[in-house]
């Protein structure tokens, strides 16, 4: 089973990298972009057949290591 974890800054947390990319896009005349938020994607290959157990394990991984839950949100997608 594969788990895809998308981590992004919480709403209200300043995303300086996103602001820099937004400014660069504007300087390249892409004026139709309103905002840019930069995140990260983590792909995990799991030896787990039980979806409930896999979700619990990956959630624990996110809470303990993969995401800084003070300033970041995460979403988990499981793929068989």
C-alpha positions as CSV (number, residue, x, y, z in Angstrom):
1,X,0.0,0.0,0.0
2,X,1.1,3.5,-0.7
3,X,0.5,6.6,1.5
4,X,0.7,10.0,0.1
5,X,1.1,12.8,2.7
6,X,0.6,16.4,1.6
7,X,2.0,18.9,4.2
8,X,1.2,22.6,4.0
9,X,1.4,25.7,6.2
10,X,-1.7,26.5,8.1
11,X,-3.8,29.4,7.0
12,X,-2.4,32.6,8.5
13,X,1.2,31.4,8.7
14,X,3.4,33.5,6.6
15,X,4.8,31.5,3.6
16,X,7.9,33.5,2.6
17,X,8.8,30.9,-0.1
18,X,5.3,31.2,-1.6
19,X,5.5,35.0,-1.6
20,X,8.9,34.8,-3.4
21,X,7.4,32.5,-6.1
22,X,4.3,34.7,-6.4
23,X,6.5,37.8,-6.9
24,X,8.6,35.9,-9.5
25,X,5.5,34.8,-11.4
26,X,4.3,38.4,-11.5
27,X,7.6,39.6,-12.8
28,X,7.2,37.0,-15.6
29,X,3.8,38.6,-16.4
30,X,1.7,35.8,-14.9
31,X,-0.7,38.3,-13.4
32,X,-3.6,35.9,-13.0
33,X,-2.1,34.2,-9.9
34,X,-3.6,35.5,-6.7
35,X,-1.6,33.6,-4.1
36,X,1.1,30.9,-3.9
37,X,1.5,28.5,-1.0
38,X,4.4,26.0,-1.0
39,X,4.2,22.6,0.7
40,X,5.8,19.2,0.5
41,X,4.6,15.8,-0.5
42,X,5.9,12.6,1.1
43,X,5.2,9.2,-0.5
44,X,5.5,6.2,1.7
45,X,5.4,2.5,0.5
46,X,3.9,0.5,3.4
47,X,3.9,-3.2,4.2
48,X,0.4,-3.0,5.4
49,X,-2.8,-4.4,4.0
50,X,-5.3,-3.1,6.6
51,X,-6.3,0.4,5.7
52,X,-7.4,1.4,9.2
53,X,-4.0,0.3,10.6
54,X,-2.1,2.0,7.8
55,X,-4.1,5.3,8.4
56,X,-3.4,5.1,12.1
57,X,0.3,4.5,11.5
58,X,0.7,7.3,9.0
59,X,-1.2,9.7,11.2
60,X,1.1,8.9,14.0
61,X,4.1,9.4,11.7
62,X,2.8,12.9,10.7
63,X,2.1,13.9,14.3
64,X,5.5,12.8,15.6
65,X,7.8,13.6,12.6
66,X,6.6,14.4,9.2
67,X,4.6,17.6,10.0
68,X,5.1,20.4,12.5
69,X,1.5,20.4,13.7
70,X,1.9,23.8,15.3
71,X,2.2,25.5,11.9
72,X,1.4,22.8,9.4
73,X,-1.6,20.9,8.3
74,X,-1.4,17.5,6.6
75,X,-3.6,15.3,4.4
76,X,-3.2,11.6,3.9
77,X,-4.3,9.6,0.9
78,X,-4.0,5.8,0.9
79,X,-3.6,3.9,-2.4
80,X,-3.8,0.1,-2.7
